Amino acid sequence: MKSLYIRIVLVTLFIMMVSSLIAFIGSNLYYQKILKPSNDKKNTEIAHDVVDLFEAASMDESMFFEKTAKLSYQFYITDGKGDGTFYGADFRNQTLSQGVIKDVLNGHTYHGMAEYPSTTFVTGFFSNELSNSIGVPIEIDGKSHALFMRPDIKQQFNEIHILLAVLLFLTIALSMLIVFFSTRYLVKPIRELTSATKKIAGGNYSIQLKENRQDEIGTLAKSFMSMSRQLMQVEQMRQEFVSNVSHEIQTPLSSMKGYANLLRSPSLSTEELDAYTKVIESESTRLSKVSKQLLTLASLDKDQGVIKHESVNLTEMLQTLISQTRWLWEEKDLALSLEADEVICSGNEDLLYQAFENLLSNSIKYTPPEGEIRLFLHKDQRGITFRIEDTGIGIPPEHIGKVFDRFYKVDESRSHERNSSGLGLSIVKKIILLHQGNIHVESIPDEGTAFTVTLP
Ligand code: ADP
């Protein structure tokens, strides 16, 4: 497996190579189409100037061309017979067809530079060949000669050559160096993220990543940190949940075990036998209630928003609820009233019944005998409002924000005698949220509590 670092380096080098190639082809096209003809034209003019100058100078041929060649030109002069004479630096390739020479002797100009084959790309410009020259007729000592000339590129561009080579070398070397280091800088945070992921997978959530970068990697680091914080919270909640569940199950179980042991004693009176059996009975009921509530919560968590909807007559539902709990509130001598519009809504009947039942049974549970419970159900344009008010013990302000948390009990010490698990309100909230509704509580200690449920 290639590391990201190697990949980025290779891709960048590849991009550099491809762009150099494209640049080379582009500059060649520019040379072939524009520079080559203009270079030919320029040198043709120079060749004619040299001829004019020679004629005007009336100097000895060899002296004139030796001196002129020093101005960085290469010359070849021939009268078509014999070998001819070279001045200036040597041509690498001295081949030139007799036809060309004859043509120039006949008064034509030879455009060897413009006609030089384009397959050689821009290097044709540097190609030190006799055929890559300009040929013009010249008269020497009253006889027709052909003068071939090309600039001595090596001499003219020597310094520029070196400068260009240094420039090119430095550009390539520095870019490669910078690519090596900058890639390291780019890849480092990703490496850190990878090792952070491994830590999280191993259960270690205390991760520190630099979040100060303003780019995508910075955003990723921020999201990653927030994810690890959430995971840590979830893990804490899970541990708390497990310990709460074990506590809720362990307490009735040990009580049942204790009383079951007592039942073994041979000298038990009938009253004792009856009392112990009742405890075991009520503890098992409690245990079964907790496990039912846990199952409900688990299935609500699983559903996450997808519940079966049907048409529910809430008014009838409340009437049924009141009559089914009658023995509970009548036992405590509570005055219970219902003020309800005819309300039909879309929702899950079983779940809504469970929510209202939990709220009502809480009010019954936490209202002292001879107290009052009032239920209201109204419907307007904004939606449905259900409100349950009691004159019970109320909830102290410091607890009010937590009563919807799982296993939260205001008075832990009395939770057992009240048959309380701390799960009822969390189930209510979950059900209401699954119906896109809201629940809200107001309470004054020793005066009473009111829960308001709104449904869309
Ligand atoms: P529990 O099984 O303990 O009733 P809930 O989740 O239904 O669990 O309630 C959480 C806590 O909120 C209870 O322990 C109780 O102290 C408080 N509470 C709920 N309803 C009322 C109410 N109507 N009046 C006073 N306190 C209440």
Residues whose N, C-alpha, C, O or C-beta is under 5 A from the ligand:
A	BS01	ADP	N362 S363 Y366 G392 I393 G394 I395 V403 Y408 K409 V410 D411 N419 S420 S421 G422 L423 G424 L425 S426 T449
